[in-house]
Amino acid sequence: MSFKPIGKVVNFADEETMELLALWKEAVSEVELNKHNKASSYIFEDYTHYIVVHDPLEMEFSPKRDEWNKRFCRETGVSVVKLVKHDNNKLYFEGLFAANNSSVYGILPYTEFDHPEASYPSQGMGKLKKTVLSEVVPFIKGKNILDVGCGLGAGSLEIARQHHASSVLGVDLHEGMIRQCSFNAEIYNIDNASFETANVYELPYEHDKFDTVTCFFMLHHLDDIPEALEEIKRVLADGGKVFAAEPLNHHHGEKREGKDWVRLFEDAEFSAESRNISRAAFIQATIEK
């Protein structure tokens, strides 16, 4: 690239986590400008979104994701991002698709996030998650809440944001994701959410530790759902609740409806009920020990 860098990216993206590119729409990255550059010189009062030109990803997605390859993996990377905040020579953007330490070559104001019919990234699942979270999160209660399979932490942070008296712990298998979750929480100044690497089949927590467990759009990825529910039951206090949501038209392996998820929870000795929210099954389950 013939342009001169104006700064570099700071985040916790690596090749493994960038494979889940759609999740990075919710992640925060820092752009640290070069010495003597001021963040305020790139920010315009009437704009919430910006185009950031940066180094391409050193990877290739599958042919069915060729639009992603064109935008991020060829001669350059171009991200449409949302401004979170800025301070001195640092800017913080949501949705920057660039790896840690990538060079940044330009930051331009943008008037529209993306065309609603754009093929990149698929907005269906993202919209569904937001629909479910907006309806469900206000009713989640508990002093100690465990969010299993938290991904990049959007659900955990929203629970913590709406329930200041709760302590929210998000767990996921990928260390890079967990580090990014913690970074997001720090940038958003959310101090009642924390994140740890953990396996749902072997949660490193004592019996009856949590009042509430949430698992949004993750159970259908598991090879052994009954085993995971047994482990969730172990760490859940007597009378504790599970709030789960699973897509109805997106699945890995067996396709399940709400009644199928209720049966799985009941087989694990939960009392459960389900209702549909848009194209998702929302399950509420209670355990009496």
N, C-alpha and C positions, 0 to 999 in steps of 0.2 A: 504494500500500500504506500502511495507516495505522500499521503498527508502526514503531518507531524502530530504525534500524540499530545493531547492536552491534559491527560490524566490517566488513572488506572482504576480498575474495578476491584473492590474488596467484598468478597462474600465467601461462602463455603461450598460453592458448586464444584463438583468433580464429574468425571465422565459417567459414573454410575448413577448419580442423582439426576444428571441432565438428560438421561434416557427418559425420565418422567417429566418431559418439558412442560406439559400443560400445568403441572403443579407450580411451576416457577412463576406463573402469572401472579401468585399470591406472596412470593418471597421478596424481601427487601435486599437491595444491594447498595453499597456505598460507591460513589465515584469520588475518588480523591484527586483533586486537580493539582497540576504542577505548581511549583513554588511561584508566588506572585499572582497566580490566577485567583480570582474571587468568584465564589459561587453565585453571588448576586448578579454578576454580569451576564449570566446565562438564564436568569429567571425573569419571566414576564408576569406581571400581576394578573392578567386576564386568562392565563393558561394553567390548566391542571395537568396536561399531558405533554410529553416531549418525545422527539425522535432522538435516539442515541446511536451513533455509529461507533462500532467497536470491532476488535479482532474477531474472526470467525471461530466457531467451536472446532476443536481438533478431533472431529468424529463425523460419522455419517449415519443418518437415520435410515430406516428401511425404505424401499422404493415407494411404498404407500404413503410415506411421509415426505415426499419429494418437495412439497411446499416449505417444509421446515428446513430441508437441506438448502434450498435456494435462498432462504432468508438468513440462515445462520451458519452455514458450513462451507460456503464457497470463498470468494475473494474477500468478503467482508461480512460482518454481522450488523443487522439493523433491527433495533428493538423499539417498539412503541410502548412507552412507560408512563406511569403515574407518579407525579412528584409527591413525596411524603413530607420532606422538610429539607432545609439546607442550613449550613452553618460555616462561616468563614470560607475555607476552600473545599468543603465537602458537601455533596448533594446525595440525597437518599431517594432511590426510585423503587417502586414496586413493579415487578414484571420485566426486569432486565435479564435477557437471555445471553449471558456472557459468563465465562468461567473466571474464577479468582485470578487476579493479577493481569487480566486482559487490558490492553491499551484502549483508550477511548479517544476518538478523533473528532467528534463533533456532537453538539447538543443543540437541538433546534425545537422551538415551540410547535405544538401540534394541536389541531382543533377538534379532532375526533379520534376516539380510541381505536376503532377498527371498523371496517365495513361489516354490517351485520350478516352478510352472506359470504364473508370470507371463509375459505376452507381451512385456514390456520388460525390458532389451534381449534380443534373441534370444541364449540362452546356448549354443546348439549349437556355434558356431565357437569361442567362448571356451573352452568345456570341451575341445574337440578340441585346441586349441593347447596348453592346459595338460597334457593327456595326452601329447602328443608331446614337449613340452619336458622333462617329468619323466623320460621314458624315454631321451631322446637326449642331453641336455646333459651328464650325467656322463661320456660317452664322447668328447666333443669335446676334441681336443688341439691344441696349437699355441702358440708364443710370441707370434705376431702373428696375431690373428683379425679378419677383416672380416665384419660382419653387414650384408648388403645388404638394403635395404628394411626397416629396423628398426622403422618405425612409431613408437610411443611408448616403445620401448626395453625392453620386458619381457624379450624373449629375450636381448638384449645384456647386460642387467644380471644375468640369471640365470646366463649363461655366466661373466661376470666374478666373480660371487659364489661360484661353485663352483670356479673355477680362478684362484686368487690370483696365480699366477706368469705368467699370460697377460695380454697387453695387448689389450683388445677395443675395436674401433672400429666404431660403428654409423653407417650412412649412410642418408639418406632425402631425398626431393626437397623436402619441406615444411620451411621454415625454422622455423615455429612449433613443429612437432613436435620438431625437433632441439633447440631451446631448452628445451622441456619435458623432453626426455630428460636433458639436462644437469642440469636442476633436480631431477629424480627421483634421479639418481645422487648429487647433493650431499646430498639429504635422507637417503638410505639409507647415506651414508658409503661409497660404492663408488668407490674412487679408481683402479682399473685399467680403467675404461671411459670412453671419450670419444666424442663425437658430432660429425658434420660433415654439411653439406648436400652431396649429390653425386648425380649421375645415373648409373644403372647402365650406360648406353650410353657414357658418357665419364667413367670413374672417374679422378679427378685424382691418381693414384698411379703410381709407377714400376713397371716390369716386375719380376715375381718378388718383390714386397714381402711378401706374406702367406703364412703356412704353411697357413692354413685359411680357407675362406670358408663362411659359413652364409647361407641364404636360406629363411626360413620363411614359407610361405603368401603369397608375393609374385609368383613367376614367372608364375602364371596370369593376372595382371593386365596383363602386358606385351603390347604389340603385336608385338614382334619378339624372341621368346625366343632364337633362334640368335645374334642380334647381342649380346644380353646375355651369353650363355654365352661368346662369344669374348672379350668384355671381362673377364669374370671369369677366364678362362684366362690372359689377359695378365698380370694382377696376382698370379697364384698361382705360387708357387715350384715348381720341379721336385719331383715327388713329393707335392705338396700335395693336400689333400682338400677336397671340397665336401660339406657336409651340407645337404640340402634336404628340405622337406616340402610337399606339396600336397594339398588336399582332394579326395576322390573324388566327392563329391556336391554340390559347390559350384564353379561354374566360370563364366568369362567367355569366351564364344565356344566353341571346340572343347572337348569333354569328353575328358579323358585319364585313363588308368589308369597303373599303375606301369610297365608295359612301354613305354608311349608316352613317359614321361619318360626312361626308360633310353635309348631310341632317340635322343631329342633330345641327350642328353649324349654318346652315342657318336658322333653326327654331328659334334659339336664336338671329337672326338678325346679324350674322356675314357674311362676304363674305369669302368663304372657297374653298379650293382646296386640292386634295389629290393625292399622288403617293406612290407606294410601294417601300420600301427599304428592300430587302431580304423578310422575312416573316412578315413584319410589315407595317401597313398603317401609312404614315407620313402626318399629316394635318397641313396646314398653314391657319390661319384665321385672318381677319382684321375687326375691328369694326369702323364704322363711326357714331358718335353720333350727 
